[in-house]
Amino acid sequence: MRLSARNQLKGTVVSIVRGPVTALVKIDVGGQHLSATLTAEACDELGLVEGKETVAIFKASAVILGVE
């Protein structure tokens, strides 16, 4: 599959917290954790389980940064 999104981060699923409708999936990307919320159905269709390799794909018109 070819995608126009250029922001792609490869990682490994480290945890999945399932609710009745959604799943919170955390992936390890080079020692940093990234969280994604998706439907429980999509989680099942993708076969996501802890330890599975995955790719987080971003397509956004804006990125907001902050500093303290």
C-alpha positions, -999 to 999 in steps of 0.1 A, spaced: 0 0 0 13 34 -9 4 64 12 8 102 8 15 106 45 52 110 51 52 110 89 55 73 97 69 59 129 77 22 132 72 7 167 60 -21 188 27 -24 207 35 -24 244 -1 -22 258 -37 -22 249 -65 -10 272 -98 -20 257 -131 -4 265 -165 -14 252 -161 8 221 -126 20 219 -90 7 225 -61 28 238 -30 14 221 5 24 233 35 17 210 72 20 218 90 41 191 127 42 198 122 43 236 94 68 235 58 58 239 30 70 216 -7 65 223 -34 61 198 -72 57 203 -91 36 178 -122 16 177 -121 -18 194 -133 -33 161 -104 -17 142 -80 -30 169 -94 -65 163 -93 -62 125 -56 -52 126 -48 -81 149 -31 -57 174 -16 -75 204 13 -67 227 46 -73 209 33 -68 174 52 -45 151 31 -16 138 35 18 121 19 50 134 10 72 104 3 109 108 -14 132 84 -20 166 100 -23 202 88 -7 216 120 16 205 147 16 224 180 48 225 201 51 239 236 80 246 261 81 252 298 
